[in-house]
């Protein structure tokens, strides 16, 4: 059934939108005429969560590279870059802009269903996050029947390249009983005769990311000795805002962004991708339930601006802190020097679809430890 609203409510939305546009124009115009705008600067440096490791001599092939979360985490862990494959041109632009020395195949060239994987025989690791919409609780969960299901292409790449290990990431809904048959028939089944496979969930907040974000990983090893050495990454940070004696203190949203203390802080809710939904959006609200958390944090998750200067010049009517693209990137665990190409909604799409780099780094370190002879 189509969403129905009254004429009165529709007019209220229209009036709010008009006021918002008028206020934005006035505030930005004022800022251009010398008004002082205080812009926050982050306290968290995500690079500190991923200490740079010397090159290990191992290389990785990246599929569904998106905004580069897995690629960046693996690079920081000391893994060489063989190539990145991504169907979206805008993601290819981001990867090339940040790493001009990487081989990036995007657009038609990045179509994993058409790629010749034989050229990558000898690559040590294949990693990627096949599109998660077919399995996300935020989507319609059509699974194998969804045209965005790219798991067969990922499996085919692994079987042709024959890497020592593979890493695949997806949303928590992937391990729901509803998809158990799919996992058995299309992942563990085709790969089990060649790889010993581990599956586990990780929460980004437990690795220093200031966001509550759970993801599932499948890690496979060609050699049984490597598989036996593998250990699921152990948390480095507390997953509660109160902290823990055994782990590093959590990185909470407001503190990490460099915002004033308001007497309350916690992890940001899971960021929504700007590529999903019925229309392009500049908001990162993932669910109705997350709105109360954003409100308690006094962060405005709609109408995200390109820069912090623009966000500061255009506060919402309720006085909360409007987010900027670099704020969302930091909440996802990207360092300040990693830039996203495209319009705001495209940048948010790349951020929201990415694996949090510190989580990718932790998985890479665990895999590398297992691969050491």
C-alpha positions as CSV (number, residue, x, y, z in Angstrom):
1,X,0.0,0.0,0.0
2,X,1.3,3.5,-0.9
3,X,2.3,5.8,1.9
4,X,-0.7,8.1,2.6
5,X,-0.5,11.5,4.3
6,X,-3.1,14.2,4.8
7,X,-3.1,17.4,2.8
8,X,-2.4,19.2,6.1
9,X,0.6,17.1,6.9
10,X,1.9,17.5,3.3
11,X,1.6,21.2,3.6
12,X,3.6,21.1,6.9
13,X,6.4,19.2,5.2
14,X,6.3,21.7,2.3
15,X,6.5,24.7,4.7
16,X,9.3,23.1,6.6
17,X,11.3,22.5,3.4
18,X,10.8,26.1,2.2
19,X,11.9,27.5,5.6
20,X,14.9,25.1,5.5
21,X,16.0,26.3,2.1
22,X,15.5,30.0,3.0
23,X,17.5,29.6,6.2
24,X,20.3,27.7,4.4
25,X,20.6,30.4,1.8
26,X,20.6,33.2,4.4
27,X,23.1,31.5,6.6
28,X,25.5,30.6,3.8
29,X,25.3,34.1,2.4
30,X,26.0,35.5,5.9
31,X,29.1,33.3,6.2
32,X,30.4,34.6,3.0
33,X,30.2,38.2,4.4
34,X,32.5,37.6,7.3
35,X,30.3,35.9,10.0
36,X,32.5,33.7,12.2
37,X,31.5,30.0,12.0
38,X,33.0,27.6,14.5
39,X,33.9,24.3,12.8
40,X,34.6,21.2,14.9
41,X,37.8,19.2,14.4
42,X,37.8,15.5,15.1
43,X,39.7,14.0,18.1
44,X,39.9,10.5,16.6
45,X,42.4,9.6,14.0
46,X,41.3,6.2,12.5
47,X,44.9,5.6,11.2
48,X,45.8,5.2,14.9
49,X,43.5,2.1,14.9
50,X,45.4,0.7,12.0
51,X,49.2,1.0,12.7
52,X,50.9,0.7,9.3
53,X,52.6,-2.7,8.9
54,X,55.6,-3.4,6.6
55,X,54.8,-5.1,3.4
56,X,54.4,-8.8,3.9
57,X,55.0,-9.9,0.3
58,X,51.4,-11.2,0.0
59,X,49.0,-9.6,-2.5
60,X,45.2,-9.3,-2.5
61,X,42.6,-9.1,-5.3
62,X,39.6,-6.9,-4.4
63,X,36.1,-7.5,-5.7
64,X,33.1,-5.1,-5.1
65,X,35.7,-2.6,-3.9
66,X,33.2,0.2,-3.4
67,X,34.7,3.1,-1.4
68,X,37.8,1.1,-0.5
69,X,37.2,0.0,3.1
70,X,38.5,-3.5,2.7
71,X,41.3,-2.3,0.4
72,X,42.5,0.4,2.8
73,X,42.4,-2.0,5.8
74,X,44.4,-4.6,4.0
75,X,46.9,-2.0,2.7
76,X,47.5,-0.8,6.3
77,X,48.0,-4.4,7.4
78,X,50.9,-4.8,4.9
79,X,49.1,-6.6,2.0
80,X,50.1,-5.6,-1.6
81,X,47.4,-4.6,-4.0
82,X,46.8,-6.7,-7.1
83,X,43.7,-5.0,-8.5
84,X,40.2,-3.6,-7.5
85,X,37.0,-4.5,-9.4
86,X,34.0,-2.3,-9.0
87,X,31.0,-1.8,-11.3
88,X,30.3,1.8,-10.2
89,X,32.4,4.4,-12.0
90,X,32.2,6.9,-9.1
91,X,33.8,4.3,-6.8
92,X,36.5,3.8,-9.3
93,X,37.1,7.6,-9.3
94,X,37.4,7.5,-5.5
95,X,39.9,4.6,-5.5
96,X,42.1,6.2,-8.2
97,X,42.0,9.6,-6.5
98,X,43.3,8.1,-3.2
99,X,45.7,5.6,-4.7
100,X,46.9,6.6,-8.2
101,X,49.3,3.6,-8.3
102,X,46.5,1.0,-7.8
103,X,45.1,-1.0,-10.7
104,X,41.4,-0.1,-10.6
105,X,38.9,-1.7,-13.0
106,X,35.5,0.1,-12.8
107,X,32.4,0.5,-15.0
108,X,32.3,-2.1,-17.7
109,X,35.9,-3.1,-16.9
110,X,34.8,-3.7,-13.3
111,X,32.0,-6.1,-14.1
112,X,33.0,-9.2,-12.1
113,X,30.7,-11.4,-14.2
114,X,32.9,-10.8,-17.3
115,X,36.4,-10.7,-15.8
116,X,39.2,-13.0,-16.8
117,X,40.4,-14.3,-13.4
118,X,43.1,-16.5,-14.8
119,X,45.4,-13.5,-15.1
120,X,45.4,-13.3,-11.2
121,X,46.6,-16.9,-10.6
122,X,49.3,-16.5,-7.9
123,X,47.5,-13.8,-6.0
124,X,47.5,-14.9,-2.3
125,X,44.1,-13.4,-1.1
126,X,40.8,-12.7,-2.7
127,X,38.6,-10.3,-0.7
128,X,35.3,-8.5,-1.2
129,X,31.8,-7.7,0.0
130,X,29.2,-8.9,-2.5
131,X,26.2,-6.6,-2.6
132,X,24.4,-7.0,0.7
133,X,20.9,-5.7,-0.3
134,X,19.6,-9.2,-1.1
135,X,20.2,-10.2,2.5
136,X,19.9,-6.9,4.5
137,X,17.0,-6.6,7.0
138,X,16.6,-3.1,5.6
139,X,15.8,-4.5,2.2
140,X,13.3,-7.0,0.8
141,X,15.6,-10.0,1.4
142,X,15.0,-11.7,-2.0
143,X,18.4,-13.5,-1.6
144,X,19.3,-15.7,-4.5
145,X,16.4,-14.4,-6.5
146,X,17.7,-10.8,-6.3
147,X,19.6,-9.7,-9.5
148,X,22.1,-7.9,-7.2
149,X,23.2,-11.3,-5.8
150,X,26.8,-11.5,-6.8
151,X,27.9,-14.4,-4.6
152,X,28.2,-16.8,-7.6
153,X,30.7,-14.4,-9.3
154,X,32.7,-14.2,-6.1
155,X,32.8,-17.9,-5.7
156,X,33.8,-18.3,-9.4
157,X,36.7,-15.9,-8.9
158,X,38.0,-17.8,-5.9
159,X,37.8,-21.2,-7.7
160,X,39.7,-19.8,-10.7
161,X,42.4,-17.8,-8.9
162,X,42.9,-20.4,-6.2
163,X,44.2,-18.0,-3.5
164,X,45.7,-19.2,-0.2
165,X,42.8,-17.5,1.5
166,X,39.6,-15.6,0.8
167,X,37.6,-13.1,2.9
168,X,34.0,-12.2,2.2
169,X,31.9,-9.7,4.1
170,X,28.1,-9.2,4.4
171,X,25.3,-8.0,6.6
172,X,24.2,-9.9,9.8
173,X,21.0,-11.0,8.1
174,X,23.0,-13.2,5.9
175,X,23.2,-15.8,8.7
176,X,19.5,-15.8,9.4
177,X,17.9,-19.3,9.1
178,X,16.0,-17.9,6.0
179,X,19.2,-18.0,4.0
180,X,20.8,-21.2,5.5
181,X,20.0,-23.1,2.3
182,X,21.5,-20.4,0.1
183,X,24.7,-20.4,2.1
184,X,25.0,-24.2,1.9
185,X,24.2,-24.4,-1.9
186,X,26.0,-21.3,-3.2
187,X,29.0,-20.7,-0.8
188,X,30.1,-23.4,1.5
189,X,29.0,-26.1,-1.0
190,X,31.0,-25.0,-4.0
191,X,34.0,-24.0,-1.9
192,X,34.1,-26.6,0.9
193,X,36.0,-29.2,-1.2
194,X,38.8,-26.6,-1.7
195,X,38.7,-24.5,1.4
196,X,38.2,-24.8,5.2
197,X,35.7,-22.0,6.0
198,X,35.2,-20.0,9.1
199,X,32.2,-17.7,9.6
200,X,31.8,-15.1,12.4
201,X,30.2,-11.8,13.3
202,X,32.2,-8.7,14.3
203,X,31.0,-5.3,15.7
204,X,32.9,-2.3,14.4
205,X,32.6,-0.6,17.8
206,X,34.8,-3.3,19.3
207,X,37.6,-2.2,17.1
208,X,37.6,1.5,17.9
209,X,35.0,2.6,15.3
210,X,32.5,5.1,16.8
211,X,29.5,3.3,15.3
212,X,27.3,0.3,16.2
213,X,27.8,-1.8,13.1
214,X,27.7,-5.6,13.0
215,X,28.9,-7.5,10.0
216,X,29.4,-11.2,9.0
217,X,32.7,-12.5,7.6
218,X,33.5,-15.7,5.8
219,X,37.2,-16.6,5.8
220,X,38.4,-19.6,3.9
221,X,41.9,-21.3,3.8
222,X,43.2,-23.6,1.1
223,X,45.7,-25.2,3.5
224,X,44.5,-27.0,6.6
225,X,47.5,-25.9,8.6
226,X,46.7,-22.3,7.9
227,X,43.0,-22.9,8.9
228,X,44.0,-24.4,12.2
229,X,46.2,-21.4,13.0
230,X,43.4,-18.9,12.3
231,X,41.8,-17.1,15.2
232,X,38.8,-14.8,15.0
233,X,40.0,-11.2,15.7
234,X,39.7,-10.3,19.4
235,X,38.1,-7.0,20.3
236,X,40.5,-4.2,21.1
237,X,37.9,-1.7,22.5
238,X,34.9,-2.0,24.8
239,X,31.6,-2.4,23.1
240,X,29.8,-0.4,25.8
241,X,29.9,3.3,26.5
242,X,30.9,2.6,30.1
243,X,34.1,0.9,29.1
244,X,35.9,-2.2,30.3
245,X,39.0,-2.9,32.4
246,X,40.3,-5.5,29.9
247,X,39.9,-3.4,26.7
248,X,40.7,0.1,25.5
249,X,38.0,2.7,26.2
250,X,35.3,3.0,23.5
251,X,35.4,5.7,20.9
252,X,32.1,7.4,21.1
253,X,30.5,9.5,18.4
254,X,30.5,13.1,19.8
255,X,33.9,12.8,21.4
256,X,35.4,11.3,18.2
257,X,34.0,14.1,16.1
258,X,35.4,16.7,18.5
259,X,32.1,18.0,19.6
260,X,31.4,19.6,23.0
261,X,30.4,17.5,26.0
262,X,26.6,17.5,26.5
263,X,26.6,15.0,29.3
264,X,25.7,12.1,27.0
265,X,27.7,10.2,24.4
266,X,27.4,6.8,22.7
267,X,28.1,5.0,19.4
268,X,26.5,6.4,16.3
269,X,23.8,4.1,14.8
270,X,24.6,2.1,11.7
271,X,25.0,4.5,8.8
272,X,22.6,4.1,5.9
273,X,24.0,4.0,2.4
274,X,23.0,6.9,0.1
275,X,22.7,4.4,-2.8
276,X,19.8,2.5,-1.2
277,X,16.1,3.4,-1.0
278,X,13.6,4.7,-3.5
279,X,15.5,7.9,-4.2
280,X,19.0,9.4,-3.8
281,X,19.3,10.8,-0.3
282,X,21.6,12.9,1.7
283,X,20.6,11.3,5.0
284,X,22.2,8.4,6.9
285,X,19.2,7.3,9.0
286,X,19.1,3.5,8.8
287,X,15.8,2.9,10.7
288,X,13.1,4.6,12.8
289,X,14.7,3.2,15.9
290,X,18.0,5.0,15.2
291,X,16.3,8.4,15.2
292,X,16.1,8.5,19.0
293,X,19.8,7.7,19.3
294,X,20.7,10.5,16.8
295,X,18.4,12.8,18.8
296,X,20.0,11.9,22.1
297,X,23.4,12.6,20.5
298,X,22.1,15.9,19.2
299,X,23.4,15.0,15.8
300,X,21.3,15.8,12.7
301,X,21.6,12.8,10.3
302,X,19.6,14.3,7.4
303,X,20.7,16.8,4.8
304,X,24.4,15.9,5.2
305,X,26.7,18.6,3.7
306,X,29.8,18.2,1.6
307,X,32.1,20.0,4.1
308,X,32.1,20.8,7.9
309,X,32.1,24.5,7.0
310,X,28.9,24.1,5.1
311,X,27.4,22.0,7.9
312,X,28.3,24.6,10.5
313,X,26.8,27.4,8.4
314,X,23.5,25.5,8.1
315,X,22.3,24.2,11.5
316,X,18.9,22.6,11.6
317,X,16.0,24.3,13.3
318,X,16.4,22.2,16.5
319,X,20.0,23.4,16.9
320,X,21.6,19.9,16.6
321,X,24.9,19.4,14.9
322,X,24.5,18.8,11.2
323,X,26.8,16.1,9.8
324,X,29.2,16.5,6.9
325,X,30.6,13.9,4.6
326,X,34.0,13.8,6.5
327,X,32.0,13.3,9.8
328,X,30.2,10.2,8.3
329,X,33.5,8.9,6.9
330,X,35.1,9.2,10.4
331,X,32.1,7.5,12.0
332,X,32.8,4.6,9.6
333,X,36.5,4.5,10.5
334,X,37.9,6.2,7.4
335,X,40.9,8.6,8.1
336,X,40.6,12.3,7.1
337,X,43.0,11.9,4.1
338,X,40.7,9.4,2.4
339,X,38.4,11.4,0.1
340,X,35.2,10.4,-1.7
341,X,34.3,11.5,-5.2
342,X,30.9,12.4,-6.5
343,X,27.8,14.2,-5.1
344,X,27.0,14.0,-1.4
345,X,24.6,11.1,-1.9
346,X,27.3,9.2,-3.8
347,X,29.9,9.8,-1.1
348,X,27.4,8.6,1.5
349,X,26.6,5.6,-0.6
350,X,30.3,4.7,-0.8
351,X,30.8,5.2,3.0
352,X,27.7,3.3,4.0
353,X,28.4,0.4,1.8
354,X,32.0,0.0,2.9
355,X,33.6,-2.3,5.4
356,X,34.9,-0.2,8.3
357,X,38.6,0.0,7.6
358,X,39.7,-0.8,11.2
359,X,37.6,-4.0,11.1
360,X,39.1,-4.9,7.7
361,X,42.5,-4.3,9.2
362,X,41.8,-6.6,12.1
363,X,40.6,-9.4,9.8
364,X,43.6,-9.0,7.6
365,X,46.0,-9.2,10.5
366,X,44.3,-12.4,11.7
367,X,44.4,-14.0,8.2
368,X,48.1,-13.0,7.7
369,X,49.0,-14.5,11.1
370,X,47.5,-17.8,9.9
371,X,49.3,-17.7,6.6
372,X,52.7,-17.3,8.1
373,X,54.6,-20.6,7.6
